[in-house]
Amino acid sequence: MLLDTKAMRYLIAEDWRVLTAVELCSKNHELVPTTIIERTARLRGGPSGVHKSISALAKVGLIARVKEAKYDGYRLTYGGLDYLALHTHSLKKDVYSVGTRIGVGKESDIMIVADQTGTQRVLKIHRLGRISFRTVRSNRDYLKKGATGSWMYLSRLAAMKEFAFMKALREEGFPVPEPIAHSRHTIVMSLIDAFPLRQIAEVPDPASLYADLIGVILRLAKHGLIHGDFNEFNILVNENRSKNEDGEETLVLEPVIIDFPQMVSMEHENAEMYFDRDVNCIKRFFERRFHFVTSEAGPFFKKVKKTVGKDGVKRLDASVAASGFTKKMLKDLEAAIREKADTKGENGEDEDDYEDDSDDDDDDDDEGKEEQAEDDGKAPGGLLGDDARDAEVPVDESMAKLTV
Ligand SMILES: Nc1ncnc2c1ncn2[C@@H]1O[C@H](COP(=O)(O)OP(=O)(O)OP(=O)(O)O)[C@@H](O)[C@H]1O
């Protein structure tokens, strides 16, 4: 099964209402008792209508029944949250159909989607916590609320932060995808028809591309920001052919930067480390891949720091931080992202064995016994099937219409 959005067409308005009620109540209840779902959904058909919807949703794995010692209840699965987000995108006409999965995000699923006119876009579904829950289980404040609450909370935060930064960067003219919509743990953005730098074997003028990339790092810094994961996976390279004055065709490479949940301020306590890491990552990659070594030392953090906010540029770190993020939110997200990076290290991964193993979460922080499918991406009602990552289906042919 490549992709399972099938069940979306069969859900009726009442089912969506009940699913939304479970989502709402999950904020305060790890397990949502049926009585509370009834009270929140307030269906015209009364409790029997709610029960019918609960069964329909559980059958396709959008909610899962959990039996606890004290009481039984339901919780939202990954599939359920995916459906709610897609439903919103669909109602707002940002997404009309869903295609295949592209990309190899460690803690995200990157899907091709299309709007009503057939214009292709990218849907990024954040799944922060998928790896963390499996590997590191101690000393994490944000996990105390329980597994379901945590992955939802973290994934929503990641999407919210990524969308906010993408928007701010785009407004300042940075080469980033166009942010189109945001719902829950997902964002819709423009599709960049380009290869990641990682897949590029040769470039005609490495010095020029290198200078452009360092230029982006310096420009970000001037706006008060450090990307924090500036590597060959997160730089897409557009190839533009243009003619020069003599009519000769020249190839211009234009980098587009993606992946922003980990961005930090130039004022961050570890800013120098993050800045140097971004710079060194590019230096190392260019040396290894293109045998290019710059003759210039630096750029050096201390010198660059003096440029922050200069020439009347807008401080994006401050403006994004002011747009609804509490300090705690940013701290929680940072901790989860740091853990994600540590996990990569623990698994002994490097750029050459980068694979997506994200479908095998076992989310066993939850002590309750599941009666229905787990929310591990394998759930029958989940957006993605098991074999989605192996599928080589041409994007256009794989488009599945969402009728909601
Ligand atoms: N707007 C886009 N257009 C085209 N391709 C994209 C777009 N966004 C993401 N991708 C593809 O998906 C891949 C993963 O995206 P992204 O880096 O945002 O996910 P991630 O989960 O944050 O990854 P990781 O944490 O492993 O770096 C990219 O390397 C790229 O190939």
The ligand as an SDF file (V2000), in Angstrom:
LIG
                    3D

 31 33  0  0  0  0  0  0  0  0999 V2000
    9.8960   22.1720   -0.6600 N   0  0  0  0  0  0  0  0  0  0  0  0
   10.5630   21.0890   -1.0710 C   0  0  0  0  0  0  0  0  0  0  0  0
   10.7280   20.8600   -2.3900 N   0  0  0  0  0  0  0  0  0  0  0  0
   11.3800   19.7670   -2.8240 C   0  0  0  0  0  0  0  0  0  0  0  0
   11.9050   18.8200   -2.0320 N   0  0  0  0  0  0  0  0  0  0  0  0
   11.7830   18.9740   -0.7040 C   0  0  0  0  0  0  0  0  0  0  0  0
   11.1020   20.1170   -0.1530 C   0  0  0  0  0  0  0  0  0  0  0  0
   11.1270   20.0010    1.1880 N   0  0  0  0  0  0  0  0  0  0  0  0
   11.7770   18.8520    1.4640 C   0  0  0  0  0  0  0  0  0  0  0  0
   12.1860   18.2230    0.3410 N   0  0  0  0  0  0  0  0  0  0  0  0
   12.9200   16.9430    0.2380 C   0  0  0  0  0  0  0  0  0  0  0  0
   12.7240   16.1840    1.4250 O   0  0  0  0  0  0  0  0  0  0  0  0
   13.9560   15.9590    2.1060 C   0  0  0  0  0  0  0  0  0  0  0  0
   13.7520   16.0640    3.6120 C   0  0  0  0  0  0  0  0  0  0  0  0
   13.2390   17.3530    3.9330 O   0  0  0  0  0  0  0  0  0  0  0  0
   13.5880   18.0790    5.2980 P   0  0  0  0  0  0  0  0  0  0  0  0
   15.0730   18.2370    5.4130 O   0  0  0  0  0  0  0  0  0  0  0  0
   12.7670   19.3000    5.3930 O   0  0  0  0  0  0  0  0  0  0  0  0
   13.0880   16.9810    6.3340 O   0  0  0  0  0  0  0  0  0  0  0  0
   13.6650   16.6390    7.7840 P   0  0  0  0  0  0  0  0  0  0  0  0
   12.8420   15.5810    8.4050 O   0  0  0  0  0  0  0  0  0  0  0  0
   13.7730   17.8930    8.5440 O   0  0  0  0  0  0  0  0  0  0  0  0
   15.0720   16.0960    7.4640 O   0  0  0  0  0  0  0  0  0  0  0  0
   16.2780   15.8690    8.4780 P   0  0  0  0  0  0  0  0  0  0  0  0
   15.8280   16.1890    9.8410 O   0  0  0  0  0  0  0  0  0  0  0  0
   16.6190   14.4350    8.3130 O   0  0  0  0  0  0  0  0  0  0  0  0
   17.3290   16.8130    7.9610 O   0  0  0  0  0  0  0  0  0  0  0  0
   14.9240   16.9880    1.5320 C   0  0  0  0  0  0  0  0  0  0  0  0
   16.2570   16.5530    1.5730 O   0  0  0  0  0  0  0  0  0  0  0  0
   14.4110   17.1650    0.1180 C   0  0  0  0  0  0  0  0  0  0  0  0
   14.9490   16.1630   -0.7150 O   0  0  0  0  0  0  0  0  0  0  0  0
  1  2  1  0
  2  3  1  0
  2  7  2  0
  3  4  2  0
  4  5  1  0
  5  6  2  0
  6  7  1  0
  6 10  1  0
  7  8  1  0
  8  9  2  0
  9 10  1  0
 10 11  1  0
 11 12  1  0
 11 30  1  0
 12 13  1  0
 13 14  1  0
 13 28  1  0
 14 15  1  0
 15 16  1  0
 16 17  2  0
 16 18  1  0
 16 19  1  0
 19 20  1  0
 20 21  2  0
 20 22  1  0
 20 23  1  0
 23 24  1  0
 24 25  2  0
 24 26  1  0
 24 27  1  0
 28 29  1  0
 28 30  1  0
 30 31  1  0
M  END
$$$$
